[in-house]
Amino acid sequence: MNIWLNDQAYSPAGSSDLDALIHELSLSQQSVAIAINGEIIPRGQWQQTPLTEGIQVAVFQAIAGG
């Protein structure tokens, strides 16, 4: 399966949903937000949101600053 991850082609190794993708990418669930096709997906729905061919996933990481 191929998806678009932050505007780049990506082939998940075995991820079937957003939660698994975050684990595959070694990202902390607490410091990211995810949008699919431009719509933010609440963290509580990550396990129920499947990855499908061609889906556009945007991952936003929190950055500390001032």
Residue frames as a rotation matrix with the C-alpha (Angstrom) as fourth column:
MET 1
0.588 0.809 0.000 0.00
0.809 -0.588 0.000 0.00
0.000 0.000 -1.000 0.00
ASN 2
-0.606 -0.728 0.322 1.18
0.724 -0.672 -0.156 3.52
0.329 0.139 0.934 -0.73
ILE 3
0.570 0.704 -0.424 0.08
0.805 -0.581 0.118 6.63
-0.163 -0.409 -0.898 1.13
TRP 4
0.106 -0.508 0.855 1.13
0.291 -0.806 -0.515 10.27
0.951 0.304 0.062 1.08
LEU 5
0.488 -0.066 -0.870 2.85
0.872 -0.015 0.490 11.26
-0.045 -0.998 0.050 4.32
ASN 6
0.311 -0.301 -0.902 3.54
0.210 -0.903 0.374 14.97
-0.927 -0.306 -0.217 4.67
ASP 7
0.727 0.170 -0.665 3.36
-0.532 -0.471 -0.703 15.34
-0.433 0.865 -0.252 0.87
GLN 8
-0.371 -0.837 -0.402 5.84
-0.928 0.327 0.177 12.51
-0.017 0.438 -0.899 0.20
ALA 9
0.413 0.479 -0.775 5.10
-0.540 0.814 0.215 8.99
0.733 0.330 0.595 -1.01
TYR 10
-0.475 -0.499 0.725 5.38
-0.879 0.304 -0.367 6.45
-0.038 -0.812 -0.583 1.81
SER 11
0.080 0.446 -0.891 4.81
-0.352 0.849 0.394 2.70
0.933 0.282 0.225 2.04
PRO 12
0.273 0.066 0.960 3.90
-0.962 0.000 0.274 1.66
0.018 -0.998 0.063 5.60
ALA 13
-0.714 -0.668 -0.210 5.72
-0.651 0.744 -0.151 -1.51
0.257 0.029 -0.966 6.67
GLY 14
-0.745 0.470 -0.474 2.69
0.477 0.871 0.114 -3.02
0.467 -0.141 -0.873 8.33
SER 15
-0.876 0.417 -0.242 0.61
-0.070 -0.607 -0.792 -0.20
-0.477 -0.677 0.561 9.70
SER 16
-0.596 0.740 0.310 -3.09
0.752 0.380 0.538 -0.63
0.280 0.554 -0.784 9.16
ASP 17
0.613 0.790 -0.002 -4.35
0.734 -0.568 0.373 2.41
0.294 -0.230 -0.928 11.09
LEU 18
0.553 -0.378 0.742 -3.16
-0.170 -0.924 -0.343 5.82
0.815 0.063 -0.576 12.25
ASP 19
0.811 -0.233 0.537 -2.15
-0.550 0.012 0.835 4.59
-0.201 -0.972 -0.119 15.70
ALA 20
0.679 -0.569 0.464 0.07
0.514 0.820 0.253 1.88
-0.524 0.067 0.849 14.21
LEU 21
0.562 -0.464 0.684 1.59
0.567 -0.386 -0.728 4.41
0.602 0.797 0.046 11.79
ILE 22
0.690 -0.295 0.662 2.60
-0.552 -0.805 0.218 6.70
0.468 -0.516 -0.718 14.66
HIS 23
0.724 -0.444 0.527 4.28
-0.228 0.567 0.791 3.73
-0.651 -0.693 0.309 16.38
GLU 24
0.646 -0.472 0.600 6.01
0.750 0.536 -0.386 2.76
-0.139 0.699 0.701 13.12
LEU 25
0.497 -0.421 0.759 7.36
0.263 -0.760 -0.594 6.30
0.827 0.495 -0.266 12.79
SER 26
-0.183 -0.547 -0.817 8.55
0.924 0.190 -0.333 6.22
0.337 -0.816 0.470 16.44
LEU 27
-0.521 0.109 0.846 6.61
-0.097 -0.993 0.069 9.38
0.848 -0.046 0.528 17.30
SER 28
-0.938 0.235 -0.255 5.15
0.282 0.088 -0.955 10.23
-0.202 -0.968 -0.149 20.68
GLN 29
-0.238 0.937 0.255 1.36
0.876 0.094 0.473 10.24
0.420 0.336 -0.843 20.61
GLN 30
0.304 0.376 -0.875 1.37
0.831 -0.553 0.051 13.16
-0.465 -0.743 -0.481 23.02
SER 31
-0.229 -0.526 -0.819 3.33
0.117 -0.850 0.513 15.49
-0.966 0.022 0.257 20.75
VAL 32
-0.986 -0.121 0.115 1.64
0.122 -0.048 0.991 15.04
-0.114 0.992 0.062 17.38
ALA 33
0.010 0.984 -0.177 -1.59
-0.365 -0.161 -0.917 15.91
-0.931 0.074 0.358 15.61
ILE 34
-0.806 -0.241 0.540 -2.75
0.331 0.573 0.750 14.11
-0.490 0.783 -0.383 12.47
ALA 35
-0.015 0.791 -0.612 -4.86
-0.652 -0.472 -0.594 15.26
-0.758 0.390 0.522 9.56
ILE 36
-0.527 -0.037 0.849 -6.25
0.524 0.772 0.360 13.03
-0.669 0.635 -0.387 6.84
ASN 37
-0.306 0.350 0.886 -7.10
0.895 -0.211 0.392 14.70
0.324 0.913 -0.248 3.57
GLY 38
-0.579 -0.078 0.811 -7.01
0.073 -0.996 -0.044 18.04
0.812 0.033 0.583 5.40
GLU 39
0.465 0.813 0.349 -9.22
-0.393 -0.164 0.905 17.06
0.793 -0.558 0.243 8.35
ILE 40
-0.520 -0.648 0.557 -7.77
-0.772 0.077 -0.631 16.76
0.366 -0.757 -0.541 11.88
ILE 41
0.193 0.507 -0.840 -8.46
-0.012 0.857 0.515 13.33
0.981 -0.089 0.171 13.38
PRO 42
0.514 0.027 0.858 -8.95
-0.819 -0.281 0.500 13.24
0.254 -0.959 -0.123 17.18
ARG 43
-0.532 -0.843 0.084 -6.42
-0.815 0.482 -0.323 11.04
0.231 -0.240 -0.943 18.99
GLY 44
-0.341 0.479 0.809 -9.24
-0.533 0.610 -0.586 8.83
-0.774 -0.631 0.047 20.30
GLN 45
0.739 0.669 -0.073 -10.10
-0.401 0.351 -0.846 7.84
-0.541 0.655 0.528 16.72
TRP 46
-0.048 -0.861 -0.507 -6.60
-0.985 -0.043 0.168 6.88
-0.166 0.507 -0.846 15.54
GLN 47
-0.748 -0.264 0.609 -7.10
-0.280 0.957 0.072 3.14
-0.602 -0.117 -0.790 16.13
GLN 48
0.066 0.875 0.480 -10.40
0.404 0.416 -0.815 3.19
-0.912 0.248 -0.326 14.25
THR 49
0.650 0.112 -0.752 -9.05
-0.514 -0.664 -0.543 5.18
-0.560 0.739 -0.374 11.29
PRO 50
0.528 -0.436 0.729 -7.67
0.526 0.842 0.122 2.80
-0.667 0.319 0.673 8.66
LEU 51
-0.316 -0.662 -0.680 -4.92
-0.445 -0.530 0.722 3.62
-0.838 0.531 -0.127 6.23
THR 52
0.595 0.530 0.604 -6.08
0.342 0.513 -0.787 3.19
-0.727 0.675 0.124 2.65
GLU 53
-0.143 -0.665 0.733 -4.33
0.955 0.103 0.280 3.38
-0.261 0.739 0.621 -0.70
GLY 54
-0.290 -0.106 0.951 -3.49
0.690 -0.712 0.131 6.96
0.663 0.694 0.280 -1.67
ILE 55
0.711 0.584 -0.392 -4.68
0.684 -0.443 0.580 8.53
0.166 -0.680 -0.714 1.58
GLN 56
0.024 -0.671 0.741 -3.07
0.148 -0.731 -0.666 11.89
0.989 0.126 0.082 2.41
VAL 57
0.648 0.098 -0.755 -1.72
0.739 0.161 0.654 11.94
0.186 -0.982 0.032 5.96
ALA 58
0.148 -0.598 0.788 -0.22
-0.103 -0.801 -0.589 15.07
0.984 0.006 -0.180 7.52
VAL 59
0.426 -0.118 -0.897 1.62
0.856 0.373 0.357 14.71
0.293 -0.920 0.260 10.82
PHE 60
0.379 -0.244 0.893 2.23
-0.176 -0.966 -0.189 17.87
0.908 -0.085 -0.409 12.86
GLN 61
0.006 -0.466 -0.885 4.70
0.861 0.452 -0.233 17.83
0.508 -0.760 0.404 15.73
ALA 62
0.951 0.292 -0.098 4.49
0.292 -0.750 0.594 20.20
0.100 -0.594 -0.798 18.67
ILE 63
-0.030 -0.975 0.218 7.47
0.690 -0.178 -0.702 22.50
0.723 0.130 0.678 18.92
ALA 64
0.473 0.112 -0.874 8.41
0.813 -0.437 0.385 24.41
-0.339 -0.893 -0.298 22.06
GLY 65
-0.324 -0.589 0.740 9.32
0.777 -0.612 -0.147 27.98
0.539 0.528 0.657 21.54
GLY 66
-0.017 0.303 -0.953 8.83
0.829 -0.529 -0.183 31.47
-0.559 -0.793 -0.242 22.69
